[in-house]
Amino acid sequence: MKTNISVVRELLRKDPVLAKKMVHPFVAQKKSMYVDRLLHPATTAELGLIYFRLTPLCNLRCVMCGQRGDKGVLKGSFAAGEAKKIVPLEDYKRLVDQIKHKKPVVYLWGGEPFLYPDLFPLIDYMMEAGLVVSVNTNGTFLEKYAKEIVERKWHALFVSLDGFEETNDRIRGSGSYRRVVDGFEAINREKARQGSHYPYMGVVTTVNNLNYKDLYALAEATRPFKLAWHIYNLGTYANDAIVARQREFMKRELDTDIACLPGYATGYNEDIDGQELYDILSRIHAMDIDHPIITVPALEPDKIDIYYSKLEEPVRTHCSVPWSQCNIDYNGDVCFCADYNDYPLGNIRETPFFEIFNGERARKFRLALKNSKDGIFPGCIRCYQNMLCGRRVKGF
């Protein structure tokens, strides 16, 4: 199974300038794992990737989502109240000025980032600063803004699709599949009209027990989309026992409560036939198709069943995220973990970024992680970032 680096190899052929910029976060992550984490574990000089969760608001209600799904923690009046705290454009501009010399890749997400009111001027400013900008979206606004997106030459779009039409709509909401397809078609028309190859577009599919049997049908359906990649995310999952251990650990080691991890104890990992899923993924990887197929994490065939049925068994350890990445939350809080923002390090509206990134709370977090069993916290065991940036367990 291919990993994310295969996208860079493909970009080298199509767009060497952008590929060179994309190499930076991979190098920073590897250096942070094998140098910074070992030799000076409390601090780091690396900054390869920054996530920006721009808004807690979303127009879809995907059932497995840790934010807005069945057990999500950002719903209803609470999400509406949180949306009043979003960082204004001028504060983000000040942050960009502070970080641009490090040339991190920027990943904008949410909620749904198109619901952030100043998305377009923010991306303009980031790109003028020389940053590579990617946007993770549910795709339902692409048709509306296709002309502007292509004119501005956004670098990359990560678009969520979780199955062929009926399956996707059962998970993500009625009519969502068709709106994504219409969006892809509109972007591709504009790229042809304007003579541009930007943005590169890829699909991200979160595997769960509602869609895994439909993944091949989705892969076939993507043929006309003109994609640059298709990522099959095996999913972020937890259970009540893992949540309890994480809660106790965070209170003991970092004196903080947790709120986010329970949103991933959804049960959508249960009753997945590992052998059947492996067979489906093997057929997909063997397809004669014009874009890389990537699985996160890439596992050995006989280990997929363990991934879903034995959540307490690690498949990646020694997470390196805090030594090369961070997430800026919609309220300005800086956290190392994009999905688990229970331990804010500081706020960009109050403190310069690099004072936060290597500040007292950041150093305390890094040391707690490094000194933990297997170099991960109890709640990290199926975390998507750990799947990308952790060390592969032998045999997996």
C-alpha positions, 0 to 999 in steps of 0.5 A, a space after each residue: 500500500 502506498 503512503 503520502 510520499 507517493 504524492 510528492 513523487 507524482 508532483 515531481 513529474 508534474 510540478 517540480 516547483 511545488 513538489 520541492 516545497 512539499 518535500 519540506 514537511 516530510 523532511 521536517 517530520 523525519 528530522 523531528 522524529 530522529 533528531 529533535 525528539 531524541 536530542 533536545 526533546 523539550 523544544 524544536 526548530 522545525 515547523 513543517 506543517 500548520 493546521 488551521 481549524 478556521 471555524 466550528 461550523 459545518 453545513 453537513 452532519 457526517 455520522 462518524 465526525 468527532 465534531 458534528 457527528 453522532 457523538 460529536 462535541 461541537 453541535 447545536 447552540 454550543 457550536 453557535 456560541 463557539 463560532 462567535 470566537 473565531 479569529 479575525 483576518 488581521 490576527 491571522 495575517 500577523 501570524 503569517 508574518 511571524 511564521 512565513 520564514 519557516 515556509 510551513 505547508 498550511 492546511 485549512 480545515 474546520 468545520 467547513 472552511 468555506 464558512 469562515 467569512 474571510 477565507 479568500 483574503 486569508 488564502 491570498 495573504 498566505 500565498 503572497 507570503 510564499 506558503 503552500 496552501 491546502 484546503 480540506 472541504 466537504 466539497 459542497 461549495 466548490 461549484 459556487 466558487 470554482 472560478 475564484 478558486 482557479 483564478 487564485 491558483 489555490 495549491 490543493 483541495 482535499 475533498 471528503 467523499 465516503 462512498 458512491 452516491 447512496 452510501 455517501 449520502 447516508 453518511 454525509 447527508 442527502 444530496 452531498 455526493 452530487 454537490 461534490 461531483 458538480 464541484 469537481 466538474 466546475 473546477 475542471 471546467 475552469 481549469 480548462 478555460 483558464 489554462 491552469 493545473 491549479 488546484 490539485 484535487 484529491 479525495 479523502 475517504 474515511 473508512 467505517 462499517 457503513 462504507 467499506 464494502 462500497 469503496 471499490 464502487 467509489 474508486 471506479 466513480 472517481 475516474 472522471 474527476 481528474 484527481 491528484 490522489 485518493 486517500 483512504 483514511 482507516 479512521 480515528 477510533 476510540 472506545 470507553 476504556 481508551 477514553 477513561 485511560 486518556 482522561 486519567 493520564 491527562 489529569 495526572 500528567 498535564 492537569 487538564 480535563 478532556 472533551 474531544 476524545 469521546 467524540 471518536 468512541 462511535 462504534 463505527 469500527 465494529 464488525 468490519 471484516 478485515 480480510 474483506 476490506 483488505 481484498 477491496 483495498 487490494 483491488 483498488 490499489 491494483 486499478 489502472 487509474 491516473 492518480 495515486 491511491 494512498 492508505 493511512 496507515 499502510 498496514 500489512 494484510 493480516 493486520 487490518 482486522 487488528 486495527 478495527 477490532 483491537 483498538 488497544 493494540 498500537 500500530 504506530 508509536 512514538 508520535 513526532 507531531 509536537 516537534 514539527 507541527 501544530 494546529 491553530 484552533 478557531 479561537 486562536 488557541 495553539 495545540 499540537 493535536 488537531 483533533 484533540 485540542 484539550 491542552 492549549 499551549 497559548 493563544 495567537 491573539 495574546 502571544 507571539 507564535 514562537 513564544 508559544 511553540 517552544 513555551 513552558 506548556 509546549 515543553 511540558 507536553 513534549 516531555 510528557 509524550 516522549 516519556 509515555 509508554 511507546 511515546 504516545 498517550 493512551 488516546 493517541 492509539 488510533 489518532 490520524 496524525 499518529 498514523 501519519 507521523 508515528 513510528 511503524 510497529 514491527 509487523 504492521 
